[in-house]
């Protein structure tokens, strides 16, 4: 194998390396220039009053009691344990 320093091939390696670095720098500059930064609006969620929370809790309790009446239990056990 020939020594690249003696045969003059080192210029090709340096040119290849420098061209790769230049391309990387150009892509970095292009990505920072053409990248559009969008500002997201702050989301505001409606708050419920205490009265509406109380009614939903009461409705949930009614539903849970109906489930207990139909199934006898909220959880169904497997017929065989593993």
C-alpha positions in Angstrom: 0.0 0.0 0.0 1.3 3.4 -0.9 1.6 6.2 1.7 -0.9 8.9 0.8 1.5 11.6 2.0 4.1 10.6 -0.5 1.9 9.8 -3.5 -0.1 13.1 -3.3 -3.5 11.5 -2.5 -3.7 13.4 0.7 -5.0 16.4 -1.2 -8.0 14.3 -2.3 -8.7 13.2 1.3 -8.5 16.8 2.6 -10.8 18.0 -0.1 -13.3 15.3 0.6 -13.3 16.0 4.3 -13.6 19.8 3.8 -16.4 19.4 1.3 -18.4 17.2 3.8 -17.8 19.9 6.5 -19.0 22.7 4.2 -22.1 20.7 3.3 -22.9 20.1 6.9 -22.5 23.8 7.7 -24.7 24.8 4.8 -27.4 22.4 5.9 -27.2 23.8 9.4 -27.5 27.4 8.2 -30.4 26.5 5.9 -32.3 24.7 8.6 -32.0 27.6 11.0 -33.0 30.2 8.4 -36.0 28.5 6.9 -37.3 26.9 10.1 -40.6 28.7 10.9 -41.2 28.9 14.6 -44.9 28.8 15.4 -46.3 30.2 18.6 -48.9 28.0 20.2 -51.9 29.6 21.8 -52.5 28.9 25.5 -55.4 26.6 26.0 -57.9 27.5 28.6 -60.3 24.8 29.8 -63.7 25.8 31.2 -64.0 25.3 34.9 -67.2 23.8 36.3 -69.1 25.2 39.2 -69.5 23.3 42.4 -73.1 22.6 41.8 -72.5 20.8 38.5 -69.8 18.7 40.2 -72.2 17.7 43.0 -74.8 16.6 40.5 -72.3 14.5 38.5 -71.1 12.8 41.6 -74.7 12.0 42.6 -75.4 10.6 39.1 -72.2 8.5 39.2 -73.3 7.0 42.6 -76.7 6.1 41.1 -75.0 4.4 38.2 -72.7 2.4 40.5 -75.6 1.2 42.6 -77.4 0.1 39.5 -74.4 -1.9 38.4 -74.3 -3.6 41.9 -78.0 -4.5 41.7 -77.6 -6.1 38.2 -74.4 -8.0 38.7 -74.5 -8.6 42.5 -70.9 -7.6 42.6 -68.7 -5.1 40.7 -66.0 -7.6 40.1 -66.3 -11.0 38.5 -64.0 -13.7 39.7 -62.5 -16.2 37.3 -63.8 -19.7 37.7 -60.3 -21.2 38.0 -57.3 -19.6 39.7 -53.9 -19.8 38.1 
